[in-house]
């Protein structure tokens, strides 16, 4: 039974890949790609989508999106339909590339994400972006990076020194994360196939997790939660064998303990990379969260919904 569930999770990931690529190819949306930072011989890029109607008088809130792929594969053009849909609602979307673990280990990925945020904020006037409303959105490995960036928002943790806008804030104002790894030390606790993710997590920190507890802790979002951490919105499937649902529970509990406005939505019967995360009934909740962050109305955001 567990092996069958694992195969379904793998199939779900394959379907999700094609679904995300299809949504970009047939979206009809124009975009521009920019270099947000240079690291040695590498140029780190982001692709920016702008909604209709953005102007100097009416700057738009921005979603900074990070794709999944176990920190080893993926592409910034793997955009979820739920994310692209926000362009119709007046949100800009920046999808950001980050370095995979065979080239660099943690916290390089967090440094790059924060450099991208600084670049976008440094160019906010140019693109009519609302500097006071940047929201992270990531899934799986991208959800892990987004959660770390959000948890450390407004502090020196994970800041790095990439890019040309080091004097610009990398703060964000909200985080949406789908099935994120949040406590790497527990990745292998739920069966053999979860151990595969444990191996990917070890590659992220550059050593076996159990032999490097300090480095592992520094890659966990809960380590950085503080009073200035922005609100979170977490979604996770109950049949996820790639990243167990307990990972979102760990982060949600840590956020609640710190008094951070946060919502956790467990989805019964959903798999890792499940395309059903894009169904309108679940997207509606994410849109309410986005709009609440934009309006500064976060009082309603702390809840667990079944």
Secondary structure, 3 states (H helix, E strand, C coil): CHHHHHHHHHHHHHHHHHHHHHHHHCCCCCEEEEEEEEECCEEEEEEEECCCCCCCCCCEEEEEEECCCCCCCCCCCCCCHHHHHHHHHCCEEEEECCCCCCCCCCCHHHHHHHHHHHHHHHCHHHHCEEEEEEEEEEECHHHHHHHHHHHCCCCCCCCCCCCCCCCCCCCCCEEEEECCCCCHHHCCCCCHHHHHHHHHHHHHHCCCHHHCHHHHHCCCHHHHCCCCCCEEEEEEECCCCCCCCHHHHHHHHHHHHCCCCEEEEEECCCCCCCHHHHCHHHHHHHHHHHHHHHHCCCCCCCEEEC
